[in-house]
Amino acid sequence: MKRYLLSLIMILLIGTSWAVVPPTLQCINMNHNATDCQVYWNHPNLYAGISTIQVWVSTSAAGPYILAQTVNANDTVCSTQFNFNDVFGSTVGPNVDNMYCYLIVTPDAAHATEGNAYSDTMRCMVLHLTP
């Protein structure tokens, strides 16, 4: 019985496709007045089965997170840029010290049964210099 169960588990693991994996976030770059932001991730061609990459952002780790951009994975881009005022409205203000971001990857039709994949959440680092 134990051998049968172990064999069944191995067949399920070997037969399962793990193709849809989210790209890894690399960098969050905010401009000098913190109204524009650019998010970078590793190249999506490293992963199979990706249709779109959604970039979700928040000014708080607890959220709420807002969809900032949706990027077509066929474009083979590894970054996107957006304006805070366009995403958050005027509620953020000109000086955003905290920006949290994560990616949601939507699989293509061939991998649709695998569901969405989520990246880790990244927080921007702000450096304040005082002379």
N, C-alpha and C positions, 0 to 999 in steps of 0.2 A: 504494500500500500504506500509506504514511504517513497519507494522508487518511482511508482506511478505518479505520485504527487510532485516529486522533484522533476520528473520528465515533463510533466504538463507545464510547470512553471518555466522551465527552460525553453520550451516551445513557444510559449506566450512571449517571453522576453526577446527571443531571437526573431520572432515574427513581427514584433512591433517596430514601426518606423518612428525614429526620433528626429525627423528631418526639420521640423519647424522649431527653430531656436531663435530667440530674439538677439539682435546685435547687442554688443556691449557698449554702453555709454562711455564716451571718451572724455568729453569736455563740455562745459557750459561757459560760453563767452558772452559777457555783458559789456555793452559799450560804456563810455565814460560817464554818460548821464543816466544810465540804467533805464533807457526806454526801449532799446532794441536788444535782442538776445539771439545768439546762435548756438544751436545744440549739435554736437558732433558725435557720431558713433562709428564703429568699425564697418567696413564695407559690406553691404548686404549680400553681395555675390558669394561671400564665404558660407552662406547658408542656403539650403534648398527649400523650396516650397513656400516662399514668402510672396504675398500679393501686395500688401500695403504695410506701412509703418506709421503708427499714430504716435504723436508726441504730446504727452499730457504734462501740464505744469501747474504749480501752486506756489503760493508765497508762504505756506505753512506745511510742515511735514504731515500734519493730520488732515490736510485738505481744506476745502474741496479742490479737487483737481479739475482743470479745464482743458479741453482739447485745443491745442495751439495750432497744430498742422497735421495733415495726412499726406504722406509721401508715397508715391507709387514705387514699389521696389524694382520695377523694370527700368526706372530712370537711373539706376545704379548710383544714386547720390548717397553721400554719407553725412549730410548735414542739412539743416533747415534754419531759416531765420524768420523771426516774427517780431512784431512791435507789441510791447506790453499793453499799451492803451487799446489796441485792436482786440487783444485777448481778454484782458481784465476790465476794460472800460477805464473810467477815471478813478476807480476805487483804490488803485495801487499807489499812485503818486509817483513823483519823479525819482525817488531814491529807494530802490528795492534792495534790501540787504540779504534777503533770503529768497532763493529760487530753487524749487525742487522739481525734478523731472523724472519721468519714466517713459518707457516705450511699450506699446502694445503691437504685436505683430499679428496680422491676419493672414492665414494660410491661403494659398491658391486653391483652385478647384480640386486638384489631385490630392491635396492634403487636408481638405475641409473637415474631415472627421476628427482630426487631431485637435481642433479648437485653437483659440488664440494663445499666444505665448507672451509672457510679461518679463520685462527686464527688471533689474534692480533699480532702486530709486537713487538718484544722484542729487547732491546739493552743491550749489555754486559756492565758491570761496571768495570772500570779499576781504580785500586788504586796504586798511585805512592807514595812510602815512601822515605823521605829524612832524613838521620840521623842528 
